[in-house]
Amino acid sequence: MRILTRELVERAIKLVEPAAEEILSASDMIWGPEWVDGRVKVPGLEGIISFYFGPAMGWQEAWGEEKDFGEIAERKLRVVEREGVNTSIVVATKPWQLKKGEYLYAGGAVRDGICVAVSGAKSQTDEAIAEMVISAVVMLALLETEKRLKEGQAQI
């Protein structure tokens, strides 16, 4: 059985949720909305895993035109998957790599094929939350590896 499973990724997301929600409650880390939509894609798993952190709130006029954070996160996810680097690096060093419909927002992160994108807060906050999810996935994968080795299950 593979190390990275949908259940492992979902557990990682749950572990990050309380810290992410604390971050989203800090006014200097958001620009308006107190929630984010996120997307995860990992090697060997079909499809995208979606998540949502923060309170369910309606859009406020003061924030301007309503944005679909889920769609923006999916576009950020495509960038990190294609480019192999965080969106902040793409925006800062090679924005010409962005394709029609993609954004000059950071918020996507990638490590060893594990891609996570978040949208809804400030770009730096989005990307930090994405990194937190990746770190939790990696931690759980390494712990699962250790467990299997102790149990004598060295073959995938």
Sequence and secondary structure as in RCSB ss.txt:
>XXXX:A:sequence
MRILTRELVERAIKLVEPAAEEILSASDMIWGPEWVDGRVKVPGLEGIISFYFGPAMGWQEAWGEEKDFGEIAER
KLRVVEREGVNTSIVVATKPWQLKKGEYLYAGGAVRDGICVAVSGAKSQTDEAIAEMVISAVVMLALLETEKRLK
EGQAQI
>XXXX:A:secstr
  SS HHHHHHHHHHHHHHHHHHHT GGG SS S EEEEEE TT  S EEEEES      GGG S   HHHHHHH
HHHHHHHHSS HHHHHHH GGG  TT  S   EEEETTEEEEEESS HHHHHHHHHHHHHHHHHHHHHHHHHHHH
TT    
